[in-house]
Amino acid sequence: MSVEAIERAKEHFGSILEEQLARIERIKKVPEPIDYTKVKPVVVGMLGGDGIGPSIAASAQKVLESLLADEIASGKVRFRVIEGLTIENRAAQMKAIPDDVLAEIKECHVTLKGPTTTPEKGGPWPNIESCNVAMRKELDLFANVRPVRIPKEGIDWMFYRENTEDLYALGSQGIDVTPDLAIDFRLITTPGSRRIIEAAFEYAKRNGKTSVTVVTKANVVKTTDGKFLEIAGEVAKRYPGISWEGWYIDIMTAKLLDPKRRRDFQVIVLPNLYGDILTDEAAEMQGGVGTAGSANLGIRYAMFEAIHGSAPRMVTEGRAKFADPSSMIRAGAMLLEHIGYAELGQKLTMSLDICGQYEKKLVMTGRDTGATGEVFGQYILDTLRDPKLESRWQEYVAA
């Protein structure tokens, strides 16, 4: 029995190795990046997702369409609503992303996505792969970029989380070797690590940052984390004006909470799992995961999303319209910057800071004791269009 189980596990592991070695070769063939100034129209796909996703997606789309009204009218930008990325449809087809939905996504230059439900073993849905993980792999969205800003506390962090490797990449390909032994696999590659670390250093260079922090547990996880840290040292040599240091994930989670130390961090780059955990902690400090957006960037495609879950209970309790759209609107601000509307994206971010962290003239509670997402979205738009936006933001920073 044990011999047969081991042989089956060997065969399974061998197939994973073949897949990943082929993937490494694909990574090495870098496509030409898109020049959005030469694209007309830029097609923005809207993916509602599950639970509160369609509600907050609608609020975000309304904000973006209002800001881009002239560009839409002139044919420079077009929004396209893509249906079918629901847990019901994914479960019915037993696919993380149904083929027809994936085909539509690939027809868009960028997408803005609401949260999707990720099934788990023993849950009510078939235990199919995470939609997010599948999309990142299918579109090679290797960089998960998450900003966290708390201006009044001097916090301005940019996280570069590797998005296509680590435990998540093979999370659905583990094996029960015997009833008593379960094995999952961790994947770290040289080209995969190099491109995310280079992206972090490039961001630092472009934005006048002076330091990059590399987060691993290389003292214990010596092979995979060791590779990530080693490559960071190699990449850093090409950026003499930027200092770098390695931090371990456990102490890093503590130091983000240390008022004396946390202002020193600027750009933080880390493998997939550590990045997921650390960015949620950071977002909570900003005001909760409902206030943080993220970008998933590749060379050919880009997907922007809320970082929180689908909150199905809010839907069953009839509270979806009270869901906070801030995370998805903040992701929309990142989308604007990505497709060439940097000033507009920055103003939208400033408006979100003012409305959500400072003035709070409207409060989101998730219930009828607070504003609806639609009303809050209008509050953000009105703030952005205020000629005194800059002074209001400076007042917030100085408060």
Secondary structure, 3 states (H helix, E strand, C coil): CHHHHHHHHHHHHHHHHHHHHHHHHHHHCCCCCCCHHHCCCEEEEEECCCCCHHHHHHHHHHHHHHHCHHHHHCCCEEEEEECCCCHHHHHHHCCCCCHHHHHHHHCCCEEEECCCCCCCCCCCCCCCCCHHHHHHHHCCCCEEEEEEEEHHHCEEEEEEEECCCHHHHCCCCCEEEECCEEECCCCCCHHHHHHHHHHHHHHHHHCCCCEEEEEECCCCCCCHHHHHHHHHHHHHCCCCCCEEEEEEHHHHHHHCCCCCCHHHCCEEEECHHHHHHHHHHHHHHHCCHHHCEEEEECCCCEEEEECCCCCHHHHHCCCHHHCCCHHHHHHHHHHHHHCCCHHHHHHHHHHHHHHHHHCCCCCCCCCCCCCCHHHHHHHHHHHHCCCCHHHHHHHHHHC
